[in-house]
Amino acid sequence: MGTKLDLTNNRYGKLVAVKTVGKTKAGIYNWLCRCDCGNETIVRVTSLTSGNTQSCGCGISESAIIRFTKHGHSKNNKSPEYLAWENMKARCYNKNTRGYK
């Protein structure tokens, strides 16, 4: 762990290693990295080389949008057709919905 790897200018996902910025108490080097989005972040060398960290966090919001959006609809943005389909299903399966009978 005490061996210093030279990662300068190496790319890890959206991050490019710039320079070392110290060590943890366990002797693991931290690296200042520049993300493709322009932000800078400090990452442990082990997180970079293992692939656990690949962005400053900007990619989290992108993946969350993809994961929580289904067929172009998000929780707060539903088309009239989608709402009609939801209501149709509720009338068929939810006994508490007006129009169930």
N, C-alpha and C positions, 0 to 999 in steps of 0.2 A: 504494500500500500504506500510505502514511502517513496517508491520510484516515480519520478516525474515523467509523464508521457508528454511529448510535444504535439499538441493537437491544433496548433495555430493554423488557421484557415481551413481546417477540416470541416466538412458539412455533416450535420446530423439532423435529418429531416429538414425543418425550416430554419434550423440554427446553424450559425457558423461560429466556431470557437475563435475568440480574439486573443485572450491572454489569461494566465493564471491570476487568481486574486486571493491566495491564501489557502489554508488547509483547515479541515475539521479537526476536532480533538482526537479523532481516530487516525489522523494523518492522511486523509483522503483529500486530494486537491480539488479546489473549486475553480471553475472557469467562467469568465465573463463571455457571454455569447450574444451575438446580434441576430435577431430574428428577421425573416423576410419582410415582416410587417413594419420593421423599423425599431421596435422595442429592443431593449437590452435586458438580459436576465443573467443571474448567477446560478450555475448548475454544477452539481458534483460530477467528477470525471466518470464515476461508475454509472451514473444515470445516462450520461451521453453515450458511452461506449456500449451499454446494454440495450440502448434504444428505448428506454423507459421515458425519456424526455426528448421530445422532438420539436417543441415550439415553446414560446413564452407563455402560452395559455390562450393565444388568439385562436388556435385551432379548435379549442374546446367549444367555443360558441358555434363555429361552423358545423361541427359534428353533432352538437345538440339540436340544431335546427333540422338537420337531415334526419336524425333519429326520432324526433318528436313530431315530424310532419309526415302525414300519410296522404298520398294521392293529391298533394298540393294543398291540403287543408291543415291548418294549425288549430289549436284550441280556440283561438279568438278570431279566426278568419275562415268562416265556412260559407261555401256557395249556397245559393237558394236550392239547388238540386240536392246537395248533401243534407241540408236541413230537412227537406221533404223526405228523403230516404230515412233519416233518423226518426222523424215523426211517424212514418209508416211502420217502422220496426216497433216503436213504442206502442202504437195502437194494437199491434199483433201480440206482443209479448208482455206488456206491463199492464196488469189488471187495474192499476190506479190511474191510468191514462183515460181521459175523456174520449169516447169513441172506441173503447176496447171491445164492447159487445158488438 
